[in-house]
Amino acid sequence: MARFVKDGAFGYKAVPGGQSDPECTHVILTLKEYDKLLQEKAPRCRVTVCLSAQEETSGFGAGTAAFSLAQQMDRDQIIVVQETEYTGAGKHPMAQLSFARQSGIDIRFGNPDGDKPGENIILPEDPGQIRARPYDLDACRRSYVKNCVNNYHMTAASEEDIQFIMDETREDRSFVTEELRKHGVAG
């Protein structure tokens, strides 16, 4: 049975007014209940589910990650999703997809493994294609340092700059200074 709860400092607490209670922030379903809901709503919600998969880079990743994890769990297990912020605040996927299309990005349904950043956005044509994919965090960190150098026309890095990049990349001084050096920045 669905539980209507609010998120508190010590976990979830049931709210007396259920779904209509203004303090209700989450609904907890068993996977069996969620599966039934998905089967009932799938024809209407398929596009919504698929579109939300693209939002991982925009703050909508928790729901998609939960969907991916739920596919690997037993039907009687429960998954709880907690968003750290209200994600509906101006981040609707249609606006982002429209912007991408206007910027020359090809948007289509297919296998997301063929997605190429800056070229296309391939939305899953089947919910089974929503899954975690490997992502090279070191390449991301190197790209971040390169973008700092290029966007801020850096020729030298102050101690404050180095500390900032260390904090942002969660890397040590040697990583940051080496990456800066590769891009011609004295540290």
CYANA upper distance limits for C-alpha pairs under 8 A (distance plus 0.5 A):
  1 MET  CA     29 LEU  CA      7.25
  1 MET  CA     30 THR  CA      7.92
  1 MET  CA     33 GLU  CA      7.91
  2 ALA  CA     27 VAL  CA      6.99
  2 ALA  CA     28 ILE  CA      6.13
  2 ALA  CA     29 LEU  CA      5.38
  2 ALA  CA     30 THR  CA      7.94
  2 ALA  CA     33 GLU  CA      8.21
  3 ARG  CA     14 ALA  CA      7.53
  3 ARG  CA     18 GLY  CA      8.22
  3 ARG  CA     27 VAL  CA      6.09
  3 ARG  CA     28 ILE  CA      5.59
  3 ARG  CA     29 LEU  CA      7.24
  4 PHE  CA     14 ALA  CA      6.42
  4 PHE  CA     15 VAL  CA      6.70
  4 PHE  CA     18 GLY  CA      5.71
  4 PHE  CA     19 GLN  CA      6.46
  4 PHE  CA     24 CYS  CA      6.68
  4 PHE  CA     25 THR  CA      8.24
  4 PHE  CA     26 HIS  CA      6.64
  4 PHE  CA     27 VAL  CA      5.27
  4 PHE  CA     28 ILE  CA      7.11
  5 VAL  CA     12 TYR  CA      6.41
  5 VAL  CA     13 LYS  CA      5.72
  5 VAL  CA     14 ALA  CA      4.73
  5 VAL  CA     15 VAL  CA      5.73
  5 VAL  CA     18 GLY  CA      8.07
  5 VAL  CA     23 GLU  CA      8.45
  5 VAL  CA     24 CYS  CA      5.81
  5 VAL  CA     25 THR  CA      6.73
  5 VAL  CA     26 HIS  CA      5.94
  5 VAL  CA     27 VAL  CA      6.72
  5 VAL  CA     28 ILE  CA      8.09
  6 LYS  CA     12 TYR  CA      6.08
  6 LYS  CA     13 LYS  CA      5.95
  6 LYS  CA     14 ALA  CA      6.94
  6 LYS  CA     15 VAL  CA      7.01
  6 LYS  CA     23 GLU  CA      6.60
  6 LYS  CA     24 CYS  CA      5.38
  6 LYS  CA     25 THR  CA      5.30
  6 LYS  CA     26 HIS  CA      6.50
  7 ASP  CA     11 GLY  CA      6.43
  7 ASP  CA     12 TYR  CA      5.20
  7 ASP  CA     13 LYS  CA      7.07
  7 ASP  CA     25 THR  CA      6.98
  7 ASP  CA     26 HIS  CA      7.77
  8 GLY  CA     12 TYR  CA      6.25
  8 GLY  CA     13 LYS  CA      7.33
 14 ALA  CA     18 GLY  CA      8.36
 15 VAL  CA     21 ASP  CA      7.19
 15 VAL  CA     23 GLU  CA      7.48
 15 VAL  CA     24 CYS  CA      6.80
 16 PRO  CA     21 ASP  CA      7.58
 17 GLY  CA     21 ASP  CA      4.85
 18 GLY  CA     24 CYS  CA      7.56
 19 GLN  CA     24 CYS  CA      7.05
 20 SER  CA     24 CYS  CA      7.97
 26 HIS  CA     82 GLN  CA      8.35
 28 ILE  CA     78 ILE  CA      8.27
 28 ILE  CA     79 ILE  CA      8.19
 28 ILE  CA     80 VAL  CA      6.94
 29 LEU  CA     33 GLU  CA      6.33
 29 LEU  CA     34 TYR  CA      6.52
 29 LEU  CA     78 ILE  CA      7.25
 29 LEU  CA     79 ILE  CA      8.19
 30 THR  CA     34 TYR  CA      6.73
 30 THR  CA     75 ARG  CA      8.03
 30 THR  CA     76 ASP  CA      6.79
 30 THR  CA     77 GLN  CA      6.84
 30 THR  CA     78 ILE  CA      5.37
 30 THR  CA     79 ILE  CA      7.80
 31 LEU  CA     35 ASP  CA      6.35
 31 LEU  CA     70 ALA  CA      7.82
 31 LEU  CA     74 ASP  CA      8.32
 31 LEU  CA     75 ARG  CA      5.61
 31 LEU  CA     76 ASP  CA      6.50
 31 LEU  CA     77 GLN  CA      6.68
 31 LEU  CA     78 ILE  CA      6.41
 31 LEU  CA     79 ILE  CA      7.87
 32 LYS  CA     36 LYS  CA      6.74
 32 LYS  CA     75 ARG  CA      5.95
 32 LYS  CA     76 ASP  CA      6.83
 33 GLU  CA     37 LEU  CA      6.68
 34 TYR  CA     38 LEU  CA      6.51
 35 ASP  CA     39 GLN  CA      6.62
 36 LYS  CA     40 GLU  CA      6.72
 37 LEU  CA     41 LYS  CA      6.56
 38 LEU  CA     42 ALA  CA      5.69
 41 LYS  CA     45 CYS  CA      6.33
 42 ALA  CA     46 ARG  CA      5.86
 45 CYS  CA     49 VAL  CA      6.60
 46 ARG  CA     50 CYS  CA      6.65
 46 ARG  CA    127 PRO  CA      8.31
 47 VAL  CA     51 LEU  CA      6.41
 48 THR  CA     52 SER  CA      6.66
 49 VAL  CA     53 ALA  CA      7.24
 49 VAL  CA    127 PRO  CA      8.05
 50 CYS  CA     54 GLN  CA      8.00
 50 CYS  CA    123 LEU  CA      6.48
 50 CYS  CA    124 PRO  CA      6.17
 50 CYS  CA    125 GLU  CA      7.69
 50 CYS  CA    126 ASP  CA      8.26
 50 CYS  CA    127 PRO  CA      7.45
 50 CYS  CA    130 ILE  CA      8.49
 51 LEU  CA     55 GLU  CA      7.84
 51 LEU  CA     93 PRO  CA      7.12
 51 LEU  CA    123 LEU  CA      7.00
 52 SER  CA     56 GLU  CA      8.18
 52 SER  CA     60 PHE  CA      7.30
 52 SER  CA     63 GLY  CA      8.46
 52 SER  CA     64 THR  CA      7.25
 52 SER  CA     93 PRO  CA      7.41
 53 ALA  CA     60 PHE  CA      8.41
 53 ALA  CA     61 GLY  CA      7.86
 53 ALA  CA     64 THR  CA      6.08
 53 ALA  CA    123 LEU  CA      7.74
 53 ALA  CA    124 PRO  CA      8.22
 53 ALA  CA    130 ILE  CA      7.38
 54 GLN  CA     93 PRO  CA      8.37
 54 GLN  CA    121 ILE  CA      8.27
 54 GLN  CA    123 LEU  CA      7.33
 55 GLU  CA     59 GLY  CA      6.80
 55 GLU  CA     60 PHE  CA      5.30
 55 GLU  CA     61 GLY  CA      6.60
 55 GLU  CA     93 PRO  CA      7.37
 56 GLU  CA     60 PHE  CA      5.55
 56 GLU  CA     61 GLY  CA      4.37
 56 GLU  CA     62 ALA  CA      8.17
 56 GLU  CA     64 THR  CA      7.82
 57 THR  CA     61 GLY  CA      7.56
 58 SER  CA     91 LYS  CA      8.08
 59 GLY  CA     87 THR  CA      7.12
 60 PHE  CA     64 THR  CA      7.78
 60 PHE  CA     87 THR  CA      7.05
 61 GLY  CA     65 ALA  CA      6.36
 62 ALA  CA     66 ALA  CA      6.52
 62 ALA  CA     81 VAL  CA      7.09
 62 ALA  CA     82 GLN  CA      7.68
 62 ALA  CA     83 GLU  CA      6.96
 63 GLY  CA     67 PHE  CA      6.65
 63 GLY  CA     81 VAL  CA      7.30
 64 THR  CA     68 SER  CA      6.73
 64 THR  CA    130 ILE  CA      7.84
 65 ALA  CA     69 LEU  CA      6.66
 65 ALA  CA    131 ARG  CA      7.84
 65 ALA  CA    132 ALA  CA      7.68
 66 ALA  CA     70 ALA  CA      6.38
 66 ALA  CA     79 ILE  CA      7.73
 66 ALA  CA     80 VAL  CA      8.45
 66 ALA  CA     81 VAL  CA      7.11
 67 PHE  CA     71 GLN  CA      7.06
 67 PHE  CA    130 ILE  CA      7.99
 68 SER  CA     72 GLN  CA      7.83
 68 SER  CA    130 ILE  CA      6.27
 68 SER  CA    131 ARG  CA      5.28
 68 SER  CA    132 ALA  CA      7.28
 69 LEU  CA     73 MET  CA      7.21
 69 LEU  CA    131 ARG  CA      8.21
 70 ALA  CA     79 ILE  CA      7.51
 71 GLN  CA    128 GLY  CA      8.48
 73 MET  CA     77 GLN  CA      7.05
 83 GLU  CA     87 THR  CA      8.14
 87 THR  CA     91 LYS  CA      7.24
 88 GLY  CA     92 HIS  CA      7.11
 91 LYS  CA     95 ALA  CA      7.96
 91 LYS  CA     96 GLN  CA      7.94
 92 HIS  CA     96 GLN  CA      7.36
 93 PRO  CA     97 LEU  CA      6.50
 94 MET  CA     98 SER  CA      6.45
 95 ALA  CA     99 PHE  CA      6.67
 96 GLN  CA    100 ALA  CA      6.70
 97 LEU  CA    101 ARG  CA      6.61
 97 LEU  CA    107 ILE  CA      8.17
 98 SER  CA    102 GLN  CA      6.65
 99 PHE  CA    103 SER  CA      6.67
100 ALA  CA    104 GLY  CA      7.05
100 ALA  CA    105 ILE  CA      5.78
100 ALA  CA    106 ASP  CA      8.44
101 ARG  CA    105 ILE  CA      5.43
101 ARG  CA    106 ASP  CA      6.86
101 ARG  CA    107 ILE  CA      7.25
104 GLY  CA    119 GLU  CA      8.25
105 ILE  CA    118 GLY  CA      7.17
105 ILE  CA    119 GLU  CA      5.79
105 ILE  CA    120 ASN  CA      5.53
105 ILE  CA    121 ILE  CA      7.53
106 ASP  CA    119 GLU  CA      6.88
106 ASP  CA    120 ASN  CA      4.92
106 ASP  CA    121 ILE  CA      6.74
107 ILE  CA    120 ASN  CA      6.20
107 ILE  CA    121 ILE  CA      5.35
107 ILE  CA    122 ILE  CA      6.46
107 ILE  CA    123 LEU  CA      8.05
108 ARG  CA    120 ASN  CA      8.37
108 ARG  CA    121 ILE  CA      7.06
108 ARG  CA    122 ILE  CA      5.66
108 ARG  CA    123 LEU  CA      6.65
109 PHE  CA    122 ILE  CA      5.85
109 PHE  CA    123 LEU  CA      5.17
109 PHE  CA    124 PRO  CA      6.24
109 PHE  CA    125 GLU  CA      5.73
110 GLY  CA    122 ILE  CA      6.27
110 GLY  CA    123 LEU  CA      6.59
110 GLY  CA    124 PRO  CA      5.97
110 GLY  CA    125 GLU  CA      5.62
111 ASN  CA    115 ASP  CA      8.31
111 ASN  CA    122 ILE  CA      7.02
111 ASN  CA    123 LEU  CA      7.70
111 ASN  CA    124 PRO  CA      6.22
111 ASN  CA    125 GLU  CA      7.36
111 ASN  CA    129 GLN  CA      7.50
112 PRO  CA    121 ILE  CA      8.22
112 PRO  CA    122 ILE  CA      5.47
112 PRO  CA    123 LEU  CA      6.45
112 PRO  CA    124 PRO  CA      6.21
112 PRO  CA    129 GLN  CA      7.77
114 GLY  CA    122 ILE  CA      7.51
115 ASP  CA    119 GLU  CA      8.42
115 ASP  CA    120 ASN  CA      6.41
115 ASP  CA    121 ILE  CA      6.08
115 ASP  CA    122 ILE  CA      5.84
116 LYS  CA    120 ASN  CA      6.01
116 LYS  CA    121 ILE  CA      7.52
117 PRO  CA    121 ILE  CA      7.77
124 PRO  CA    129 GLN  CA      6.23
124 PRO  CA    130 ILE  CA      7.14
125 GLU  CA    129 GLN  CA      7.92
126 ASP  CA    130 ILE  CA      8.20
136 ASP  CA    140 CYS  CA      6.96
137 LEU  CA    141 ARG  CA      6.62
138 ASP  CA    142 ARG  CA      6.66
139 ALA  CA    143 SER  CA      6.55
140 CYS  CA    144 TYR  CA      6.64
141 ARG  CA    145 VAL  CA      6.92
141 ARG  CA    169 THR  CA      6.23
142 ARG  CA    146 LYS  CA      6.74
142 ARG  CA    179 GLU  CA      7.19
143 SER  CA    147 ASN  CA      6.55
144 TYR  CA    148 CYS  CA      6.69
144 TYR  CA    169 THR  CA      8.29
145 VAL  CA    149 VAL  CA      6.82
145 VAL  CA    165 ILE  CA      7.73
145 VAL  CA    176 VAL  CA      8.01
145 VAL  CA    179 GLU  CA      7.21
145 VAL  CA    180 LEU  CA      7.34
146 LYS  CA    150 ASN  CA      6.69
146 LYS  CA    179 GLU  CA      8.19
146 LYS  CA    180 LEU  CA      8.06
146 LYS  CA    183 HIS  CA      7.35
147 ASN  CA    151 ASN  CA      6.14
148 CYS  CA    152 TYR  CA      6.33
148 CYS  CA    153 HIS  CA      8.38
148 CYS  CA    154 MET  CA      8.02
149 VAL  CA    153 HIS  CA      6.06
149 VAL  CA    154 MET  CA      5.32
149 VAL  CA    155 THR  CA      8.15
149 VAL  CA    180 LEU  CA      7.97
149 VAL  CA    183 HIS  CA      7.67
149 VAL  CA    185 VAL  CA      8.07
150 ASN  CA    154 MET  CA      7.33
154 MET  CA    185 VAL  CA      6.91
155 THR  CA    184 GLY  CA      7.27
155 THR  CA    185 VAL  CA      5.21
155 THR  CA    186 ALA  CA      6.93
156 ALA  CA    185 VAL  CA      5.44
156 ALA  CA    186 ALA  CA      5.05
156 ALA  CA    187 GLY  CA      6.38
157 ALA  CA    161 ASP  CA      6.07
157 ALA  CA    162 ILE  CA      6.86
157 ALA  CA    185 VAL  CA      7.12
157 ALA  CA    186 ALA  CA      6.61
157 ALA  CA    187 GLY  CA      5.39
158 SER  CA    162 ILE  CA      6.83
158 SER  CA    187 GLY  CA      7.20
159 GLU  CA    163 GLN  CA      6.64
159 GLU  CA    187 GLY  CA      8.31
160 GLU  CA    164 PHE  CA      6.54
161 ASP  CA    165 ILE  CA      6.74
162 ILE  CA    166 MET  CA      6.57
162 ILE  CA    173 ARG  CA      7.78
162 ILE  CA    176 VAL  CA      7.27
162 ILE  CA    177 THR  CA      7.82
162 ILE  CA    187 GLY  CA      8.15
163 GLN  CA    167 ASP  CA      6.64
163 GLN  CA    173 ARG  CA      8.31
164 PHE  CA    168 GLU  CA      6.67
165 ILE  CA    169 THR  CA      6.45
165 ILE  CA    170 ARG  CA      8.48
165 ILE  CA    176 VAL  CA      7.40
166 MET  CA    170 ARG  CA      5.95
166 MET  CA    171 GLU  CA      5.64
166 MET  CA    172 ASP  CA      6.46
166 MET  CA    173 ARG  CA      7.02
166 MET  CA    176 VAL  CA      6.89
167 ASP  CA    171 GLU  CA      7.61
171 GLU  CA    175 PHE  CA      6.80
171 GLU  CA    176 VAL  CA      7.44
172 ASP  CA    176 VAL  CA      7.07
173 ARG  CA    177 THR  CA      6.51
174 SER  CA    178 GLU  CA      6.39
175 PHE  CA    179 GLU  CA      6.66
176 VAL  CA    180 LEU  CA      6.60
177 THR  CA    181 ARG  CA      6.49
177 THR  CA    187 GLY  CA      6.61
178 GLU  CA    182 LYS  CA      6.78
179 GLU  CA    183 HIS  CA      7.16
180 LEU  CA    184 GLY  CA      6.97
180 LEU  CA    185 VAL  CA      5.57
180 LEU  CA    186 ALA  CA      7.58
180 LEU  CA    187 GLY  CA      7.73
181 ARG  CA    185 VAL  CA      5.57
181 ARG  CA    186 ALA  CA      6.65
181 ARG  CA    187 GLY  CA      7.87
